[in-house]
């Protein structure tokens, strides 16, 4: 950064809260200079909104890594010889996993729109609605005179609907929802997050999700975890990079993890896990083993 830069590495479609989180990532990265810290202080003084966002981001960061599980669960208690066996077993399974993954992705390549691993894409549909495709996402668009239907084949998409003259329906293998003047995301496993507007499932309205901002942070290039089990965190991270991430011991899956991570550097999350939680990561071709 130059001396006149107002914030570190600005990302598109960010707001003041996201910028405040960006600052925390930089300031705790070990690479921040005295000039960076001085620019951060100036940024905090730009407005009351900047100051409030900075205070909230600093409070969140202070809470990271201090959950009860992080204090009581000691990964080092897992025997080293068990870890070595687990690494070997995981390596033996790699070819089978890779083959299965390739077969599962065949339908994705024939979809109307799709993204690769780690890629995001925003589309404007014929009716003016916006759709943002997350990593490794595929969908088909089926608009008729009476209905606007989206079939989500894989991954996750964020929908910002307009024009309520026709129903806007999103269908997965597990779920079908209908949105009206709504902003919501849907995953191929049936998970639905509503940020605003009206969304119905089987004629029952869905309430706005309390943590929608954190759960939709991927569209702003972030992953946010607050006391999430390590197993869930690794499953989420795996969506944004090639290859598999596995745990050498299932007992580690319960370790609670908190943090704000940049999707532009997905491997930084694994490095943070090593530094903050005393874990180790063994890297093999197309495979990372956490132990």
N, C-alpha and C positions, 0 to 999 in steps of 0.2 A: 504493500500500500504506500501511496505518497503521503506527504505530511498534510495534504488538504483533503484526503479521503474522509467522508463523514462516517463510514461504517465498513466493517470487514466483509469482503466477498459478497456483495448484494446479490440476492437471487430474485428471479422474476416472480410476480404475483405475491410479494410479501407485504406485511403490514408492520406497524411499529412493534407489536409483540414478537413477531418473527425476528425482526432486527435485533431486539433485545436478547433473544436466545442465541442469535449468531454471535453477538458480543461475548456472551458467557462461554460459548464453545471456544472462541479465540483466546479469551483471557485465561482459561484453564487448560489450554492445549500445551503449555510449556514453551510456546513460540512467541508469546506476546512481548513486545518491547516496551520500554518506558513511554515512547511516543504513542504506541497503541493505547496504553492506559490513559494517557492524557487526552487522546481523542475521544475515548469512551466517556470520560468525565464531561467533555464539551457536548457530546451527543446527548447525555442525560439532561443537560440544561436547555436543550432546544425548546421544550414545551412541557406542560404538565403531563401530557400523554406519554412523552418520552420518559419522564421521571417515574411515572407510575408503572410503565412497562418494565423499566430497569429494575425497580424494586421487586416486582412480581417474579421476574426471571432470576434475580439473585436469590430470592427466597426458595424458589423451586430448586435451584442448583444446590443450595445448602442442604436440602433434604435428600439429595440423591445419594444412594449408596449407604444410607443409615437405617434401612428397614430392619425389623426384628430378625428376619431370616438371614440377612447378610451378616448380622452379628453372631448368630448362634450356629449357623451351618458352616462348618469348616471343610472346604473342598479338599484340603490337604490330608484329611483323615481317610480318604479313599486310598487303598493300597496301591503302590506304584506298579506292582506286577499285574494287578487287575487292569490298570490303564494300558499297559503294553499289549496285553491280550486283546483288549477292546479295539485298539488301533489296528491290530492285525486282522481281526474279524471284519471290521468296517472296510478295510481295503479289499478283502475278498468279496464283499458284497457289492463293491462299486460297479463292476461291469453289469451285474443284473439290474441295479438301480438305474444306470444310464440307459440300458435297453428299454426298460419299462417307461422311463420318462419320455423317450423318443416316440414310443407308440402312443402315449397319452396326448402328445402334442399334435398328432396328425390332423385332428379336426380344426385346430387353431389356424393352420396355414390356409384353409379355404374360407375363412370368415370374411365378412365385408371389410372389417377394420381390425387390425391387431397390432400389438406392440411386442418388441423383443424384451428380453430380460434386462431390467434396469432402465427401460425406456418409458417416458411419459408422452402422451399425445392428446391434444385438445381439438375437438371437432365441433363445427357448427352445423347442425342438421337442417334439413329443408324447412322446418317449421320455426327455426330460430333458436331452438334449444341447444344448450352446450353440453357436450359430453367430454369428460377427461378420462382417458384410459390409463390405468396404473400399469406397473410392470407385468409383462407376460399376460396380457389381457386380449381377449378376442370377443367380438360381438357382431351380430347381424342386425340390420335395420329393416323393419317391415312396416312401412307406412301405407295405410289405405285411406279411403275417404271417410271411414267411420272410426278408425283407431290408429294410434301410433304405438307400435310394439317393438321392443328391443329384446333380442334373445342374447343373453350373456353366456357365452360358451365357456369362458375361462377367465380367471383373474378377478379384477375389481374395477368398477367405473363410478365416477361421480356425475350425477345428472343435475342440470339446472334448467328446469322446464319453463316453457312459455306457452301462451295461447291455449286456454282451457276448452276450446271448442270441441276437441276430440280427446278421449281418454289417452293418457300416456302410461303405458304398461311396460314393466321390466320383468322378464321371465328368466329364471334359472332352472336347473334340474331339481332344485329343492324349494323354490319359492317363487311366487308371483305377486308383485305389488303394483299399485296404481297411484301415481303422484299427481297433485294438482297445485300449480304455482309453487313447486317445492324444490328444495335443494337437498339431495340425499345421495348416499352411496350404497351400492349393492355388490356383494361378493358372490362368486359362483357357489360357495357353500351355503348360501341362503342368508348370510349375515346382512342386516340392513341397518343403516345409520341415517337418521333424519336430522338435518340441521335447522330447517325452517319450512313452513308451508304445511300442506296436508298430504298424508300418505296413508293408503289403506291396504290391509292384507285380509283377504277373505271377508270383505265388507266391514272389517273392524279398523277404526282409525289408530294410527301409531303416534305416540307422543314424541315430541322433540327429544333427542338423546342428550343427556346432560353433558357428556364428555365428547360431543360431536367434533369440536375443534381439534382436540388431540387425536381422535381416531381418523380424522380427515387430513391430518397434517402432511401426509405423503404428497398431496397435490402441491404443497409449498416446499417440497424437497426435504422434509423432516420425518423422523420417527421419534415419537414421544412415548416413554414407558414410565409408569409410576407404580412401583411395587408389583410388577408383572413377573410371573414365574419364568425362570430362565428357559424352560422348554418352549414356552410360547414366544419368547423373544427371539430365539434362534429360528423357530418356524417362520416368524415374520421376516427376519433378515434374509432368510434363504430365498424369499420371493424376489429379491433385488440383486442377486448375483448368481453366476453360473455355478453348477455343482451342488453338492450336498453338505450340510452341517449336521453332525451327529454328536451325541453325548456318549462318553465312554461308560458312564454309570448313571442309571435312571434316577438315583437319589439326588443327583445334581439338578434335575428338572424343577425341583421345588424352590431353589434359591431365588429370592426376590430381587429384581433388578429395576433400577430407576435411571433415567437419563434422557437427554435430548441429543439426537444423533443426526448427522448430515447424510442424506442419501447419495450425495455426490462422492462420498467416501465410505461405502458400506463396510469395508474391512476395518475401518477405524473403530467400529463397534466391538469387534473381536479383540482388538488391541486394548480397548478400554476395559473389557471384561477381565483380561489378564492383569491389568494394572490395578483395578479397583477391587476385584473380588478374589484375587489370588488363584485364578484359573490358569491353565496352560492350553495352548492350541497347537496341534500338530497338523501341518499342511501336507497333503498329498495331492497328486493330480486330480482335480475335480472333486476334492473332498477335504473338509476341515473337521478334525476331531477335537472336541472340547473336553478336557479332563482336569 
